[in-house]
Amino acid sequence: MQTFRTITLAIALAASTQARSQSPDDPQFLLTRLELDLSVDYERGSIGGSATLHIRNVSERAALAVPLLLNRLMTVTRVVDATHPGAGFTQDVVIFGDAPALQVNSIIVTPASPVPPGDSLALTVHYGGILTGYTETGSLYIRDHVSRDFTIIREDAYAFPVLGVPSWRANRAAPREPFAFTAKVTVPTGLVVAMGGVGDEIARGDSLATWTFRSSAPVPFLNVAIAPYRTLEGEGSRIHYFAADSAGAVMVERGIAAALERLGGWYGPLGVAPNLVVMEIPEGFGSQASLTAGIIQTADAFRDRAELRQLYHELSHLWNVPDLDRPSPRWNEGLATFVQWRLAGELDGWNDWEARLDRTVQGIRRSCRSLAQCDSVPLVEFGRAGLGDLSYSVGFLAFYALYQAIGPAAFDQAYREFFQQYRVTGARTGDLIDAFRAASPRSERVTREWVLTTRWYERLASGETIREIVDSYRR
């Protein structure tokens, strides 16, 4: 008996070591479907239930273990492998090796037998616990907690089990593809559950209601927003808003319609009907957008027309192609930042480009002084270097420079052809550069200096203004 226990322990330790040391270049599992069945306990501030992860071994070797991550105040009680009964698991609260402020519950599931390449598993993880945020990590928008006023259940706070190891870089490099989902969420009556996809039914009891959703198409992420929402049905959109913001909801609905029409004119059709679900969330919680998963939009965009630019930013992401770079340099955030200001100018009369450019350059200078990598890491490598946050500002200036260098017509033609060609298959940064080069030879110097090299930083550091740099591309 002792020998059997020793062998079992050795296998478990080997599986745990394999999962925890997963190489960024050799990820093993890919999520293909997620099924949530959750209840929210507002008295305890907790979430409980189950998450079934349908996953596939996409590596070229058998997998001994499945690594999962969960919120640090949540606990797994049971794991059921419907495909290969007999799975075991361990769990431990750990700190990310490359993000010392990030603490999670790291779960190692050991299937009854190794999972061959190409094989799939369906792991049902029963779990529960207090939902807490991650503001201490520097991600100030992850202030998630359970409240009757507003609750959000999302991957950012590990509010349900997700594939991953305690390494920020490894998880950023791991493959991700849009996945299907179903969700059953039980909350007290009087509260509304909002999310992307299709709402199938609402089962109401005396004190509780269960809301059921399913994906209409694969989603890149999943956000479940819960609040005493009111709902506005618009043309091509469904807007869930807080009661105090009814006038803002009408403004948002009109802003969506105008922005979608303008974006479609620039970059062509999305290929599917934009039946958008918009969920108002409190200020500071961080906006996010997907055609299939919906848009979470902070309340300031509902209360100040000038803040509609935030919504424009999220809407522009609908015209992003699947990103095949791993890890991504996130240039699409720079494009979205440029587009938000362009839309604000064309739709709302905003016209303060000079001040916006100056503030962006000042912000980059501050960031580069603290990071000390701007002179050596080009934008195309921002993902690998962990500089994704710089993609917003440096990418914004890169696309602004492109727009000014080649003109609106060539700019829109280049991105329209890029999007229409790759919106299904996905693309790499090099494909984007090729699309702009085909539209105008003038783009080549801009992409070389702003995307492929750090020449942009050398020029700013030497004392050139952004206006002087942009003007040089026109000559």
VENDA-V55610 format. One record per run of one state. SS is the DSSP state (H for helix, E for strand, C for the rest). FROM is the first residue (numbers start at 1). TO is the last residue. If there is no record, write none. Layout:
[[SS,FROM,TO] [SS,FROM,TO]]
//
This chain:
[[C,1,1] [H,2,20] [C,21,28] [E,29,41] [C,42,45] [E,46,57] [C,58,62] [E,63,63] [C,64,65] [E,66,71] [C,72,73] [E,74,81] [C,82,87] [E,88,96] [C,97,98] [E,99,110] [C,111,114] [E,115,115] [C,116,119] [E,120,130] [C,131,134] [H,135,137] [C,138,150] [E,151,154] [H,155,157] [C,158,161] [E,162,163] [C,164,167] [H,168,173] [C,174,178] [E,179,188] [C,189,191] [E,192,194] [C,195,197] [E,198,204] [C,205,207] [E,208,214] [C,215,218] [E,219,219] [C,220,222] [E,223,227] [C,228,229] [E,230,234] [C,235,236] [E,237,241] [C,242,242] [H,243,267] [C,268,275] [E,276,281] [C,282,287] [E,288,290] [C,291,293] [E,294,298] [C,299,299] [H,300,303] [C,304,304] [H,305,319] [C,320,322] [E,323,323] [C,324,330] [H,331,348] [C,349,352] [H,353,371] [C,372,378] [H,379,385] [C,386,389] [H,390,406] [C,407,407] [H,408,422] [C,423,426] [E,427,427] [C,428,428] [H,429,439] [C,440,442] [H,443,452] [C,453,454] [H,455,461] [C,462,465] [H,466,474] [C,475,475]]
//
